[in-house]
């Protein structure tokens, strides 16, 4: 005697609620040993079979977002705020994540996060390749810092009127009515003026000047 549609539906519903452990494990994508080690998931019958609707409901309930400690949560908040601020299509992304959460629970959001991690790692590697050649060495940083400090010292010296005029021909510097052998005193800014020559360089310069032609 053939079964009616109602009887077939009732039989199917009964079978779904009593499936073997190996089949239940395959349905949820886990090895059978995982089901044995996680009895709190639910859906297990007294005879060792599984009620598939209860098992699926238990799996969805099990995969909830983790309760993060405040230190991790603060880092997550800052990262997600930055990502949301930079998103080109925040509404589209928000709707996608809502749909994933509605259909797959926290596991769906985890799948989104896993793909996002892959893309971020790719971009991070690309960023490192681009900027590695621009990374300054400690020696360059120190040289730049020394230069900036020297510029600051020169700025202070000029502001306080401590400037030495250095001969344009040698290293001597003018000191009032006389010229002294260089270098200029420590703490003085240097103005090297090619028009300002010490007496010795001025004398040598005159000797090098061409004599005007003698007119007959």
Legacy VTK file of the C-alpha trace (Angstrom):
# vtk DataFile Version 3.0
C-alpha trace
ASCII
DATASET POLYDATA
POINTS 216 float
0.000 0.000 0.000
1.473 3.334 -1.120
1.942 6.099 1.438
0.096 9.363 1.057
1.926 12.688 0.742
1.030 13.505 4.325
2.425 10.196 5.508
5.619 10.713 3.487
6.036 14.215 4.951
5.498 12.861 8.469
8.008 10.075 7.878
10.589 12.535 6.503
10.124 14.820 9.483
10.612 11.857 11.793
13.776 10.795 9.960
15.235 14.331 10.121
14.871 14.202 13.874
16.755 10.896 14.137
19.743 11.014 11.783
22.942 9.059 12.466
25.894 10.892 14.047
28.062 10.562 10.911
25.339 12.181 8.779
24.775 14.939 11.348
28.506 15.693 11.394
28.588 15.891 7.599
25.596 18.258 7.537
27.286 20.770 9.870
30.703 20.341 8.260
32.387 18.855 11.337
34.045 15.480 11.979
32.038 12.983 14.034
34.581 13.232 16.856
33.753 16.952 17.152
30.139 16.099 17.946
31.254 13.596 20.558
33.569 16.198 22.157
30.930 18.947 22.141
27.748 17.463 23.631
26.624 20.926 24.774
25.765 21.847 21.176
22.473 20.043 21.591
20.316 17.931 19.300
21.632 14.584 20.534
18.985 11.908 21.206
19.221 9.260 23.888
20.024 6.528 21.329
22.981 8.533 19.889
21.120 9.839 16.837
20.617 13.563 16.240
17.620 15.828 15.867
18.815 17.886 12.880
16.684 21.056 13.495
17.787 21.147 17.133
21.415 20.535 16.143
21.400 23.392 13.598
19.737 25.708 16.106
22.349 24.762 18.689
25.175 25.414 16.226
23.818 28.863 15.417
23.445 29.625 19.102
26.958 28.361 19.827
28.721 30.654 17.364
28.087 33.993 19.022
30.552 36.905 18.990
33.223 36.573 21.639
33.014 38.649 24.796
36.250 40.582 24.411
38.172 42.103 27.316
38.164 45.886 27.382
41.751 46.159 26.095
40.930 44.119 22.973
37.507 45.699 22.614
39.031 49.198 22.567
41.400 48.167 19.753
38.478 46.657 17.838
36.393 49.811 18.326
39.196 52.024 17.004
39.844 49.722 14.035
36.189 49.401 13.066
35.625 53.160 13.454
38.566 53.806 11.129
37.316 51.248 8.593
33.788 52.663 8.678
35.164 56.167 8.183
37.187 55.068 5.148
34.501 52.864 3.557
33.482 54.027 0.086
30.049 52.392 0.313
29.180 52.061 4.006
25.464 51.441 3.410
26.128 48.608 0.948
28.626 46.974 3.285
26.293 47.372 6.273
23.408 45.707 4.383
25.687 42.845 3.311
26.830 42.210 6.876
23.240 42.351 8.158
22.227 39.776 5.528
25.137 37.498 6.457
24.291 37.722 10.157
20.612 37.044 9.473
21.342 34.004 7.292
24.405 32.508 8.992
24.689 34.115 12.418
28.073 35.000 13.849
29.666 32.422 11.546
28.587 34.541 8.569
30.186 37.612 10.076
33.297 35.526 10.765
33.429 34.588 7.073
33.258 38.287 6.174
36.018 39.070 8.669
38.185 36.255 7.278
37.944 37.652 3.733
38.572 41.159 5.051
41.717 39.916 6.799
43.008 38.413 3.532
42.507 41.728 1.724
44.095 43.748 4.546
47.141 41.465 4.624
47.481 41.871 0.854
47.286 45.658 1.125
49.720 45.656 4.053
52.263 43.663 2.039
51.833 46.038 -0.906
52.214 49.044 1.401
55.413 47.576 2.880
56.899 47.011 -0.594
56.119 50.583 -1.649
57.370 52.241 1.512
60.302 49.976 2.375
62.550 51.894 -0.021
61.425 55.147 1.619
62.138 53.971 5.166
64.902 56.159 6.607
67.873 54.556 8.326
68.770 55.461 11.924
71.837 57.264 10.571
69.697 59.401 8.258
67.310 60.266 11.105
70.219 61.245 13.352
71.833 63.326 10.595
68.540 65.120 9.961
68.061 65.719 13.691
71.605 67.108 14.008
70.952 69.404 11.062
67.698 70.659 12.548
69.396 71.292 15.899
72.160 73.190 14.123
69.548 75.267 12.294
67.868 76.033 15.619
71.190 77.061 17.161
71.922 79.337 14.184
68.449 80.871 14.442
69.054 81.645 18.122
72.503 83.106 17.358
71.136 85.423 14.684
68.231 86.463 16.904
70.723 87.420 19.613
73.085 89.212 17.206
75.894 86.639 17.416
76.961 86.664 13.762
80.512 86.418 12.430
81.356 87.909 9.025
83.836 85.544 7.405
86.261 86.605 4.682
85.179 85.590 1.201
88.729 84.528 0.367
89.877 82.651 3.486
88.545 81.376 6.804
89.346 84.447 8.893
86.543 86.480 10.427
86.103 90.139 11.193
86.243 91.090 14.858
85.504 94.801 15.045
88.557 96.673 13.708
90.641 93.556 13.221
90.480 90.211 11.455
91.119 86.994 13.322
92.152 83.592 12.116
89.184 81.251 11.702
87.105 79.368 12.347
84.465 81.645 13.839
83.735 81.343 17.585
81.430 78.576 18.768
77.838 79.723 19.091
78.081 82.256 16.251
76.203 82.125 12.961
78.435 82.592 9.917
77.954 85.048 7.068
80.439 84.381 4.297
80.392 87.508 2.158
82.540 87.422 -0.990
82.594 91.223 -0.954
84.027 91.255 2.577
87.761 90.477 2.364
90.382 90.524 5.049
93.378 92.837 4.364
95.535 89.960 3.123
92.912 88.705 0.655
92.129 92.287 -0.415
95.812 92.849 -1.206
96.038 89.592 -3.140
92.894 90.493 -5.035
94.365 93.807 -6.181
97.423 92.069 -7.591
95.197 89.818 -9.707
93.155 92.649 -11.175
94.085 93.452 -14.798
95.786 96.796 -15.285
93.920 99.270 -17.451
95.533 99.872 -20.878
97.828 102.850 -21.127
96.601 105.378 -23.643
99.189 107.197 -25.782
LINES 1 217
216 0 1 2 3 4 5 6 7 8 9 10 11 12 13 14 15 16 17 18 19 20 21 22 23 24 25 26 27 28 29 30 31 32 33 34 35 36 37 38 39 40 41 42 43 44 45 46 47 48 49 50 51 52 53 54 55 56 57 58 59 60 61 62 63 64 65 66 67 68 69 70 71 72 73 74 75 76 77 78 79 80 81 82 83 84 85 86 87 88 89 90 91 92 93 94 95 96 97 98 99 100 101 102 103 104 105 106 107 108 109 110 111 112 113 114 115 116 117 118 119 120 121 122 123 124 125 126 127 128 129 130 131 132 133 134 135 136 137 138 139 140 141 142 143 144 145 146 147 148 149 150 151 152 153 154 155 156 157 158 159 160 161 162 163 164 165 166 167 168 169 170 171 172 173 174 175 176 177 178 179 180 181 182 183 184 185 186 187 188 189 190 191 192 193 194 195 196 197 198 199 200 201 202 203 204 205 206 207 208 209 210 211 212 213 214 215
